[in-house]
Amino acid sequence: MLNSIDHYTYNMVKMASEQKLTRLALLNENQLFAQLGIDGAARQAKELGVEVVYKEKYSSGTKDLSPELEKMKAAKPDMIIAGGYTNDMILLARQISQVGLKPKLLGYLLGPTLPGFVKSLGAEAELTLEPVQWSINVPYKDQLFDWTARGYADAFQKVYGHVPDYHPIQSTAALQVYYNAFQKVGGFDPQKVRDAIAETDIVTAYGPIRFNDKGQNIAKSMSVVQIQDGKPLVVYPADVAETKLKLNP
């Protein structure tokens, strides 16, 4: 159901190119998740005509990122995308300010929407970006339940008392894939069900679902949120945006 990590950054890079930002700096922790995400960003930048002016990784457990950031500053990026986990990304945001780096856009593979990020950083979290798997503003209408994304979120909130993130609706969509396959096959033969799943082409409130030969859902893209006035708001793509993207001055 999920977009794979190497596709997380595509819409952030595309958004930057549409804003005429052409100098991208990339930094990641030296571990698999972050490396795959940042390598994906580098490939996407090349496809979209954005120059990667800096690309480095740092060792896990690093307590000071300022040496890397000083080198990055010399490359004069107008956008930065970083990959790592929450504590590292909080440190990065603080030290970006300390070394005087002033990118027009600052994005993370993970960070701004995670618990503690905005609270820890306060004003330094403003205008940071993160890709998300789903938002309640996606424009899809569910073929099975006749839900919109917002309708699903409203129904979920009535039962559980809070607005869902992507995990519940992703699971709902996965069950719909199975249901659709069972209906096509008219039974539960494993091979026939597997083949029916491989041929899936449906629209759910989570988004469109169609698989490649690796079993990855290639029909939907990530949305991009930006912290504005302390809240994560969807700013891209335009058809799901809650508000307009803001560039750092």
GULUM-28474 format. One line per field, with one value per residue (C-alpha): x, y, z; residue in one letter. Coordinates in steps of 0.25 Angstrom, whole numbers. Last residue first. Example, Ala and Ser with C-alpha at 12.3 -4.5 7.8 and 13.67 -1.06 7.14 Angstrom:
GULUM-28474
x <- c(55  49) $
y <- c(-4  -18) $
z <- c(29  31) $
r <- c(s  a) $
***
This chain:
GULUM-28474
x <- c(51  47  37  23  14  0  -11  -20  -13  -20  -21  -9  1  6  3  -3  -3  5  2  12  8  11  19  19  12  16  6  12  8  -2  -2  11  7  19  17  31  24  17  4  -8  -16  -22  -23  -26  -41  -40  -38  -36  -26  -22  -16  -6  -17  -24  -11  -9  -24  -23  -10  -16  -30  -39  -52  -60  -47  -52  -59  -47  -38  -46  -47  -32  -30  -41  -33  -21  -29  -34  -20  -15  -27  -23  -8  -9  -13  -27  -34  -38  -49  -49  -63  -67  -53  -53  -66  -60  -47  -54  -63  -50  -44  -57  -65  -74  -71  -66  -61  -55  -55  -41  -38  -27  -31  -31  -16  -8  6  13  25  31  34  39  32  33  41  51  40  37  48  44  29  30  38  32  22  25  19  32  42  43  49  52  50  56  52  57  70  77  89  94  102  93  80  85  89  75  69  80  78  63  66  76  66  55  61  70  69  71  66  72  67  74  88  100  111  119  107  108  122  118  106  115  124  112  105  109  105  107  101  99  111  108  105  108  102  105  101  91  86  71  67  55  61  74  67  59  72  78  65  64  79  73  62  70  81  71  65  78  87  98  90  86  90  85  87  79  82  71  60  51  38  34  47  45  31  37  48  37  28  39  44  37  39  52  45  34  20  11  0) $
y <- c(139  124  120  118  107  110  105  92  86  73  77  86  75  80  89  80  87  82  92  101  114  107  94  89  76  69  58  45  39  29  18  11  2  -8  -23  -24  -26  -13  -11  -2  5  19  27  24  27  15  15  1  -6  -19  -29  -34  -36  -45  -53  -55  -59  -69  -75  -76  -82  -74  -73  -65  -61  -47  -45  -51  -41  -29  -33  -35  -21  -15  -21  -14  -1  -2  -4  9  16  12  15  28  37  36  48  45  40  25  23  37  40  28  32  47  42  33  44  53  43  42  30  22  9  1  11  20  35  41  56  55  65  55  53  41  36  48  56  66  81  91  105  107  97  107  115  104  94  84  85  85  72  65  55  53  62  71  60  49  49  64  77  91  101  115  111  120  114  123  113  114  113  100  96  96  89  78  75  73  65  56  54  51  40  43  48  62  70  84  95  108  102  111  100  107  105  90  90  98  88  76  82  87  73  71  59  48  35  29  34  45  45  54  61  75  83  74  81  81  78  69  55  59  64  51  42  50  50  35  34  42  32  20  25  30  16  8  15  26  37  47  60  65  79  84  96  99  106  111  109  98  91  92  85  74  72  71  63  52  52  39  31  23  20  12  18  10  0) $
z <- c(13  15  4  7  0  -1  8  10  -3  -9  -23  -22  -19  -10  2  13  26  38  50  58  50  37  37  23  18  5  -1  -6  -19  -23  -34  -32  -21  -20  -22  -29  -43  -41  -34  -35  -24  -25  -12  2  0  -10  -25  -32  -42  -36  -46  -36  -26  -36  -38  -23  -21  -33  -26  -12  -16  -7  -15  -25  -32  -35  -22  -14  -21  -18  -4  -3  -9  0  12  8  7  21  26  18  24  38  37  29  41  47  53  68  76  72  66  62  58  49  42  40  35  25  20  19  10  2  4  -6  2  -10  -20  -10  -15  -17  -15  -4  6  18  16  12  11  16  11  21  20  30  29  44  52  57  63  73  72  83  82  67  67  79  73  58  47  45  45  35  21  24  16  17  6  3  10  20  26  37  45  57  49  42  55  61  50  49  64  63  51  59  70  60  51  39  25  21  9  7  -3  -8  -7  -6  -7  5  14  12  16  29  30  30  41  49  50  65  73  63  68  54  45  35  20  9  -3  -7  -20  -26  -38  -41  -55  -51  -55  -48  -36  -36  -35  -24  -16  -18  -12  0  3  1  10  21  22  21  31  30  34  23  16  3  -3  -15  -24  -35  -28  -39  -30  -40  -38  -22  -24  -32  -22  -10  -19  -22  -7  -2  -15  -10  3  -4  -5  4  0) $
r <- c(p  n  l  k  l  k  t  e  a  v  d  a  p  y  v  v  l  p  k  g  d  q  i  q  v  v  s  m  s  k  a  i  n  q  g  k  d  n  f  r  i  p  g  y  a  t  v  i  d  t  e  a  i  a  d  r  v  k  q  p  d  f  g  g  v  k  q  f  a  n  y  y  v  q  l  a  a  t  s  q  i  p  h  y  d  p  v  h  g  y  v  k  q  f  a  d  a  y  g  r  a  t  w  d  f  l  q  d  k  y  p  v  n  i  s  w  q  v  p  e  l  t  l  e  a  e  a  g  l  s  k  v  f  g  p  l  t  p  g  l  l  y  g  l  l  k  p  k  l  g  v  q  s  i  q  r  a  l  l  i  m  d  n  t  y  g  g  a  i  i  m  d  p  k  a  a  k  m  k  e  l  e  p  s  l  d  k  t  g  s  s  y  k  e  k  y  v  v  e  v  g  l  e  k  a  q  r  a  a  g  d  i  g  l  q  a  f  l  q  n  e  n  l  l  a  l  r  t  l  k  q  e  s  a  m  k  v  m  n  y  t  y  h  d  i  s  n  l  m) $
***
